Amino acid sequence: MNENNDFDFIALGDITTDAFIRLIKANVYYDQTDHEEKICLTNGSKIPFESVTVVPAVGNSPNAAVSAARLGLRAALVTNLGSDGYGKEDIETLKKNSVDTRFVRVHEGKPSNYHFVLWYRAERTILIKHEEYEYALPDIGNPRWLYFSSVGENSLPYHHEIAKYLAEHPSIKLAFQPGTFQIKLGYEQLKDLYAVTELFFCNVEEARLILGSSEENPAKLARDMRNRGPKITVITDGPKGAYAYDGTDAWYMPIYPDPAPPFERTGAGDAFASTFTASLALGKSVAESLKIAPVNSMSVVQKIGAQAGLLSMPEIEAWLQKAPADYFPRKVEV
């Protein structure tokens, strides 16, 4: 028997170290042309900062692996890193969080990913650089779930390799949470991957980009995304909540109310998507998973970084016992 067959959850994607630089002063304004908030710092000046907090072994997929492990699943990570001190710290951090590292590939003589996070108030702006590694799928056996997210721009063949593996191993379920590069690729270049996706996550703006759509209704975006191949689609809409569609029913779920103002928002989306996936892996329904997932997002934004606030299932259940009366999933029309 292949020793890899008993994994519940294997995440695939890039890993990094995040250095959170907490700014004291900055200007934030809403750009009417681009329709987005922008942070402004005086060019050529000395910018004071309050503190720096370094958080190793993060990224969409590492965050998901840690989340799944904390929720009781046997989890592993497929990723690439360098042979430097940051890479070694990443591996040790994963092990401390009960994530199996047998599929972590160390590239001798190459640096590990290291990102800088400009943290102002509760929001963050991340300066990213994906080191170029050779992507290749190791012998992962037959895990119950794969969770695929952000990778570098030289990874297009890797997507097709994963899609082919899943087509040849139909018992494996794929959760796909696309990162920036994967969203830019749109649907056509990744249609083989969408065709083998069990569970798909993105936010409203990302769904419009992938679909090339101007649709405003998140539930209809979930429906339209499902028509591209995924069996279950989940579209998040920030503080307005989230929507899920499984081909039969469409559901809306409000966010879990914050017990205190958010401290720092990194990883809220990863917490939601990974918890939803883990909940399905634990035998919960779509509606139950839609109720469980926002609790972990709520907890994560109360801490620095994407992993410190991740909860166990008993901790999530304790929060659900304290939920307000209107915190429940409800069916909507599509």
Stockholm file with secondary structure:
# STOCKHOLM 1.0

chainA/1-334         MNENNDFDFIALGDITTDAFIRLIKANVYYDQTDHEEKICLTNGSKIPFESVTVVPAVGNSPNAAVSAARLGLRAALVTNLGSDGYGKEDIETLKKNSVDTRFVRVHEGKPSNYHFVLWYRAERTILIKHEEYEYALPDIGNPRWLYFSSVGENSLPYHHEIAKYLAEHPSIKLAFQPGTFQIKLGYEQLKDLYAVTELFFCNVEEARLILGSSEENPAKLARDMRNRGPKITVITDGPKGAYAYDGTDAWYMPIYPDPAPPFERTGAGDAFASTFTASLALGKSVAESLKIAPVNSMSVVQKIGAQAGLLSMPEIEAWLQKAPADYFPRKVEV
#=GR chainA/1-334 SS CCTTTTCSEEEESCCEEEEEEEESCCEEEEETTTTEEEEECCTTSCCCEEEEEEEEEESHHHHHHHHHHHTTCCEEEEEEEESSHHHHHHHHHHHHTTEECTTEEEETTCCCCEEEEEEETTEEEEECCCCCCCCCCCCCCCCSEEEECCCCTTCHHHHHHHHHHHHHCTTSEEEECCCHHHHHHTTGGGHHHHHTCSEEEEEHHHHHHHHTCCCCCHHHHHHHHHTTSCSEEEEECGGGCEEEECSSCEEEECCCCCSSCCSCCTTHHHHHHHHHHHHHHTTCCHHHHHHHHHHHHHHHTTSSSSSTTCCCHHHHHHHHHTCCTTCSCEEECC
#=GC SS_cons         CCTTTTCSEEEESCCEEEEEEEESCCEEEEETTTTEEEEECCTTSCCCEEEEEEEEEESHHHHHHHHHHHTTCCEEEEEEEESSHHHHHHHHHHHHTTEECTTEEEETTCCCCEEEEEEETTEEEEECCCCCCCCCCCCCCCCSEEEECCCCTTCHHHHHHHHHHHHHCTTSEEEECCCHHHHHHTTGGGHHHHHTCSEEEEEHHHHHHHHTCCCCCHHHHHHHHHTTSCSEEEEECGGGCEEEECSSCEEEECCCCCSSCCSCCTTHHHHHHHHHHHHHHTTCCHHHHHHHHHHHHHHHTTSSSSSTTCCCHHHHHHHHHTCCTTCSCEEECC
//
